[in-house]
Amino acid sequence: MALHIDYYASLNSPWTHLGAARIEAMAMANGATLRIFPVDFGAIFAGSGGLPLPKRSAQRQAYRLQELPRWRDHLGIPINIQPKHFPSNEMPAAACVIGLRETVGDAPAIKLAHRVLKAVWQEEKNTGDLETLAALIRDIGLNPDAVLKLGADPQWAAMRIADTEAALARGVFGAPCYVIGEDIFWGQDRLEFVQRRLARG
């Protein structure tokens, strides 16, 4: 029986971006299914004792700016350490991702989420802007008018709230989180352990 990964992602997270292509490849290589949940990590932090980046201590913020170049160089993944449009308004893209997930399938939803992350962290784009988002939707081969219309349906915003509450109840507290059954793996730096879990079956 194929394993399944629930993938809790922030569309503003550099760590989610650094793990994006790797979790996709890992799922494919191991015959696992992958479903993305672009939840509200502001609410996740509020419910789990975490702090959004601007409220973290100066030490933690400074350390993050050291770690990002380390991981960029280690992985060979281009990333702007302090991008122009961070944080962007996640809601329009998140609603489109959820709408695609629920009506078209997991693969296009993941493809859009990862395209959004690349736009933020590599291309200095404001993904909260609808014209920019439309161009990103076009980039992945979908009709931007149709997907933006889909994303505008208020049921997806409501579903994001429900997904966020379910994530908290499940024990998710940071981005990205990869959950396989009862096992939670927090952070792209835990992908080696995700691979071990998938290999175990």
C-alpha positions in Angstrom: 0.0 0.0 0.0 1.4 3.4 -1.0 2.3 5.8 1.7 0.8 9.3 1.9 2.4 12.6 2.9 0.4 15.5 4.1 2.5 18.6 3.3 1.9 21.7 5.4 3.4 24.6 3.6 3.7 28.4 3.9 3.7 30.3 0.6 6.0 32.8 2.3 8.6 30.4 3.8 12.1 30.2 2.5 12.4 26.8 4.1 9.4 25.5 2.3 11.0 26.8 -0.9 14.3 25.0 -0.2 12.5 21.7 0.3 9.9 22.1 -2.5 11.5 20.2 -5.4 13.0 17.6 -3.0 9.7 16.6 -1.4 8.1 16.3 -4.8 11.0 14.1 -6.1 11.1 12.0 -2.9 7.3 11.3 -3.0 7.6 10.3 -6.7 10.7 8.1 -6.1 9.0 6.2 -3.3 5.5 5.9 -5.0 4.0 8.1 -2.2 1.0 10.4 -2.7 1.5 14.0 -1.7 -1.2 16.5 -0.7 -0.5 20.2 0.1 -2.1 22.3 2.8 -1.1 26.0 2.5 -2.3 26.7 6.0 -2.2 30.0 8.0 1.0 29.9 10.0 0.1 33.1 11.8 -2.7 31.2 13.4 -0.5 28.1 13.8 2.1 30.2 15.7 -0.6 31.8 17.8 -1.9 28.4 18.8 1.4 26.6 19.3 3.5 29.2 21.1 5.5 30.2 18.1 6.3 33.8 17.0 6.1 35.3 13.5 9.5 36.5 12.2 9.2 40.2 13.1 8.4 39.3 16.8 11.3 36.9 17.2 14.4 37.9 19.2 17.2 39.8 17.4 19.4 36.7 18.0 17.0 34.4 16.3 16.5 36.8 13.4 20.3 37.2 12.9 20.8 33.4 13.0 18.2 32.9 10.3 20.1 35.2 8.1 23.2 33.1 8.6 21.4 29.8 8.1 19.7 30.7 4.8 23.0 31.3 2.9 24.4 28.0 4.3 21.5 26.0 3.1 21.4 27.9 -0.3 25.1 27.0 -0.8 24.7 23.4 0.5 21.7 22.6 -1.7 22.7 24.8 -4.7 19.3 26.4 -4.8 19.3 30.1 -5.6 17.5 32.2 -3.1 17.4 35.9 -2.2 18.0 36.1 1.5 15.9 39.3 2.0 13.5 39.4 -0.9 11.8 42.6 -1.9 8.2 41.3 -1.5 8.5 39.3 1.7 6.1 38.7 3.3 3.6 38.9 0.6 -0.2 38.4 1.0 -0.5 34.7 0.9 -4.3 34.5 0.7 -5.0 34.8 -3.0 -2.4 32.2 -3.9 -3.4 29.9 -1.1 -7.1 30.0 -2.1 -6.1 29.1 -5.7 -3.9 26.2 -4.4 -6.7 24.9 -2.3 -9.3 25.3 -5.0 -7.1 23.4 -7.4 -6.4 20.7 -4.9 -10.1 20.2 -4.2 -11.4 20.4 -7.8 -8.5 19.4 -10.1 -6.0 17.4 -8.1 -2.9 17.5 -5.9 -0.3 17.8 -8.7 -1.5 21.1 -10.1 -2.0 22.5 -6.6 1.6 21.6 -5.6 2.9 23.0 -8.9 1.3 26.3 -8.3 2.4 26.5 -4.7 6.0 25.8 -5.7 5.8 28.3 -8.6 4.7 31.0 -6.1 7.5 30.2 -3.7 10.1 30.5 -6.5 8.6 33.8 -7.5 9.0 35.2 -4.0 12.5 33.8 -3.2 14.2 33.8 -6.6 12.5 36.4 -8.8 11.6 39.3 -6.5 7.9 39.1 -7.4 4.9 40.2 -5.3 2.8 37.1 -5.4 0.0 38.8 -3.5 -0.6 40.9 -6.6 -3.3 39.4 -8.8 -1.7 40.2 -12.1 1.5 38.6 -10.9 -0.4 35.6 -9.7 -2.1 35.3 -13.0 1.2 35.2 -14.8 2.4 32.5 -12.5 -0.7 30.4 -13.1 -0.1 30.8 -16.9 3.5 29.7 -16.3 2.4 26.3 -15.1 0.1 25.8 -18.1 -3.3 26.7 -16.5 -5.8 29.3 -17.5 -5.3 32.3 -15.2 -8.8 33.7 -15.5 -10.3 30.3 -14.6 -8.0 29.6 -11.7 -8.4 33.2 -10.2 -12.2 32.8 -10.5 -11.9 29.5 -8.8 -9.7 31.0 -6.0 -12.2 33.8 -5.4 -14.8 31.3 -4.2 -15.1 32.0 -0.4 -15.3 28.3 0.4 -11.6 28.0 0.0 -10.8 30.7 2.6 -13.1 28.8 4.9 -11.4 25.5 4.1 -8.0 27.1 4.9 -9.3 28.0 8.3 -10.5 24.4 8.8 -7.2 23.0 7.5 -5.3 25.3 9.9 -7.3 24.1 12.9 -6.8 20.5 11.8 -3.1 21.0 11.5 -2.9 22.4 15.0 -4.9 19.6 16.4 -2.5 17.2 14.6 0.6 18.7 16.2 1.8 20.9 13.3 3.7 24.0 14.5 6.1 25.1 11.8 6.7 25.3 8.1 7.2 23.1 6.2 5.9 20.0 8.0 5.6 16.7 6.3 3.3 14.2 8.1 3.2 10.5 7.4 0.6 8.8 9.5 1.5 9.8 13.1 5.0 10.9 12.2 5.7 14.6 11.9 8.8 15.9 10.3 9.4 19.7 10.7 11.6 21.5 8.3 13.3 20.9 5.0 16.4 19.8 7.0 14.4 16.7 8.1 13.9 15.4 4.6 16.5 12.7 5.2 14.3 11.3 7.9 11.2 11.6 5.6 13.2 9.5 3.1 14.0 6.9 5.7 10.3 6.7 6.8 9.2 6.3 3.2 11.8 3.6 2.5 10.5 1.7 5.6 7.1 1.5 4.1 
